[in-house]
Amino acid sequence: MSLVVQIDQNGGPEVLKLVEVSVGQPGPGEIRIRHKAIGLNFIDVYQRSGLYTLPMPLKLGMEASGIVEAVGEGVTHLKVGDRAAYASQPPGSYCQERVMPAKCVCKLPDDISFETGAAMMLKGLTAQYLLLKTLPVQGLEKGDFVLFHAAAGGVGLIACQWAKALGLRLIGTAGTDAKCQLALANGAEHCINYSTDDFAVRVKEITGGKGLKVVYDSVGKDTWDKSLDCLRPFGLMATFGNASGAVPPFAPGILGNKGSLYVTRQTLFTHITTRESTQAMADDLFAVVQSGKVKIHIDQQFPLAQVQEAHRALEARQTTGCTILTL
Ligand SMILES: NC(=O)c1ccc[n+]([C@@H]2O[C@H](COP(=O)([O-])OP(=O)(O)OC[C@H]3O[C@@H](n4cnc5c(N)ncnc54)[C@H](OP(=O)(O)O)[C@@H]3O)[C@@H](O)[C@H]2O)c1
């Protein structure tokens, strides 16, 4: 039996309920994993609130670490007793133990703790595909500025450090001066408090009027228009989240008017459809964390039973870095 967080309907954090379920045995291509720690992500909020609609009842959570307890037929990259971590569909990681597809589960290197593994897989693989694979047509070179919104958040703090390691000059945004200080301490070269300052004006000043080759925007509705204004001709708007709400429909003509811009809407799950691509990206993440160039900041921890409080804190913009649920 396993305790698992489930919802029967969309709504606020109060719909999150702990229930007990039986776990069962893994089928072909599956494993059973006993969790040691669980990662919290903003996508969990979208699935809970109903911004992303999924069938009910719904088990939440897409990131965790633990020990492999049983291996189904055809699984060759994991064995019983392995330390492992994952970012994966289907949701259901907010639990003690589960059966799940093995292909996105990676062996966790011995020198990376379970807590770090649980915190970093979804957020770190996202930073990986954004900074290394979601590139403007002009490419990115060392010394280029990039704009990364919500720079003091889970994905954001990883991106600040990884961008610096790649030789990029990251301009962050964040909602308070304290969060800006945190982003600056973690590799951002500039950080704009977008609650008080006009970030498009500041980006123009910082880049000497040139604008940027790429903006990484996970805030969505509130930042969309001004993010487009930060781009130079042929620049890339890489939108990958909706923390402030979904971006409303727009007329493509606006991209022409603002300088023949490109827009892409990326999601991690397209990048990790195969075992090979997942492992290649995870190897990159493990290497940059093991090198010390990227430190995973676990700034909040909540016991699994306090998952409602964890969601409230994340939605209220009270968190920085990563948040985990403990068991
Ligand atoms: N597409 C993908 O593949 C993918 C994968 C992972 C994450 N994401 C997205 O990346 C973003 C970051 O994810 P995360 O889990 O690391 O979360 P997070 O950054 O730790 O938390 C979200 C942050 O967004 C900012 N924000 C701005 N306006 C907000 C609003 N109205 N309500 C709430 N927050 C607001 C807040 O920072 P400030 O207070 O500093 O503004 C908040 O801390 C999310 O939008 C998530 O959906 C996308």
The ligand as an SDF file (V2000), in Angstrom:
LIG
                    3D

 48 52  0  0  0  0  0  0  0  0999 V2000
    7.4710   23.7880  -20.7700 N   0  0  0  0  0  0  0  0  0  0  0  0
    8.2990   23.1130  -19.9980 C   0  0  0  0  0  0  0  0  0  0  0  0
    8.9450   22.1710  -20.4520 O   0  0  0  0  0  0  0  0  0  0  0  0
    8.4480   23.4980  -18.5720 C   0  0  0  0  0  0  0  0  0  0  0  0
    9.1590   22.6720  -17.7040 C   0  0  0  0  0  0  0  0  0  0  0  0
    9.3570   23.1110  -16.3920 C   0  0  0  0  0  0  0  0  0  0  0  0
    8.8300   24.3180  -15.9740 C   0  0  0  0  0  0  0  0  0  0  0  0
    8.1080   25.0680  -16.8470 N   0  0  0  0  0  0  0  0  0  0  0  0
    7.5770   26.3670  -16.4450 C   0  0  0  0  0  0  0  0  0  0  0  0
    8.6380   27.1360  -15.9340 O   0  0  0  0  0  0  0  0  0  0  0  0
    8.1640   27.9670  -14.8990 C   0  0  0  0  0  0  0  0  0  0  0  0
    8.9890   27.7460  -13.6740 C   0  0  0  0  0  0  0  0  0  0  0  0
    8.6390   26.4940  -13.0920 O   0  0  0  0  0  0  0  0  0  0  0  0
    9.0790   26.1730  -11.5980 P   0  0  0  0  0  0  0  0  0  0  0  0
    8.3940   24.9070  -11.2410 O   0  0  0  0  0  0  0  0  0  0  0  0
   10.5470   26.3040  -11.4910 O   0  0  0  0  0  0  0  0  0  0  0  0
    8.3690   27.3480  -10.7720 O   0  0  0  0  0  0  0  0  0  0  0  0
    9.0380   28.6250  -10.0630 P   0  0  0  0  0  0  0  0  0  0  0  0
    9.8020   29.4130  -11.0630 O   0  0  0  0  0  0  0  0  0  0  0  0
    9.7600   28.1790   -8.8700 O   0  0  0  0  0  0  0  0  0  0  0  0
    7.7580   29.4180   -9.6390 O   0  0  0  0  0  0  0  0  0  0  0  0
    7.0810   30.2290  -10.5570 C   0  0  0  0  0  0  0  0  0  0  0  0
    7.5560   31.6800  -10.4700 C   0  0  0  0  0  0  0  0  0  0  0  0
    6.8980   32.4170  -11.4860 O   0  0  0  0  0  0  0  0  0  0  0  0
    6.8630   33.7600  -11.0940 C   0  0  0  0  0  0  0  0  0  0  0  0
    5.5540   34.3600  -11.3570 N   0  0  0  0  0  0  0  0  0  0  0  0
    5.3330   35.4340  -12.1180 C   0  0  0  0  0  0  0  0  0  0  0  0
    4.0510   35.7740  -12.1210 N   0  0  0  0  0  0  0  0  0  0  0  0
    3.4260   34.8710  -11.3270 C   0  0  0  0  0  0  0  0  0  0  0  0
    2.0750   34.7170  -10.9120 C   0  0  0  0  0  0  0  0  0  0  0  0
    1.0960   35.5540  -11.3310 N   0  0  0  0  0  0  0  0  0  0  0  0
    1.7660   33.6980  -10.0920 N   0  0  0  0  0  0  0  0  0  0  0  0
    2.7100   32.8460   -9.6710 C   0  0  0  0  0  0  0  0  0  0  0  0
    4.0280   32.9560  -10.0280 N   0  0  0  0  0  0  0  0  0  0  0  0
    4.3880   33.9630  -10.8450 C   0  0  0  0  0  0  0  0  0  0  0  0
    7.2000   33.8110   -9.6020 C   0  0  0  0  0  0  0  0  0  0  0  0
    8.5030   34.3860   -9.4710 O   0  0  0  0  0  0  0  0  0  0  0  0
    8.6160   35.9860   -9.1990 P   0  0  0  0  0  0  0  0  0  0  0  0
    7.9250   36.2390   -7.8870 O   0  0  0  0  0  0  0  0  0  0  0  0
   10.0660   36.2250   -9.1680 O   0  0  0  0  0  0  0  0  0  0  0  0
    7.9170   36.6350  -10.3470 O   0  0  0  0  0  0  0  0  0  0  0  0
    7.1840   32.3740   -9.1750 C   0  0  0  0  0  0  0  0  0  0  0  0
    8.0600   32.1230   -8.1160 O   0  0  0  0  0  0  0  0  0  0  0  0
    6.6600   27.6570  -14.7530 C   0  0  0  0  0  0  0  0  0  0  0  0
    5.9280   28.5740  -15.5320 O   0  0  0  0  0  0  0  0  0  0  0  0
    6.5550   26.2730  -15.3400 C   0  0  0  0  0  0  0  0  0  0  0  0
    5.2780   25.9900  -15.8340 O   0  0  0  0  0  0  0  0  0  0  0  0
    7.8990   24.6630  -18.1240 C   0  0  0  0  0  0  0  0  0  0  0  0
  1  2  1  0
  2  3  2  0
  2  4  1  0
  4  5  1  0
  4 48  2  0
  5  6  2  0
  6  7  1  0
  7  8  2  0
  8  9  1  0
  8 48  1  0
  9 10  1  0
  9 46  1  0
 10 11  1  0
 11 12  1  0
 11 44  1  0
 12 13  1  0
 13 14  1  0
 14 15  2  0
 14 16  1  0
 14 17  1  0
 17 18  1  0
 18 19  2  0
 18 20  1  0
 18 21  1  0
 21 22  1  0
 22 23  1  0
 23 24  1  0
 23 42  1  0
 24 25  1  0
 25 26  1  0
 25 36  1  0
 26 27  1  0
 26 35  1  0
 27 28  2  0
 28 29  1  0
 29 30  1  0
 29 35  2  0
 30 31  1  0
 30 32  2  0
 32 33  1  0
 33 34  2  0
 34 35  1  0
 36 37  1  0
 36 42  1  0
 37 38  1  0
 38 39  2  0
 38 40  1  0
 38 41  1  0
 42 43  1  0
 44 45  1  0
 44 46  1  0
 46 47  1  0
M  CHG  2   8   1  16  -1
M  END
$$$$
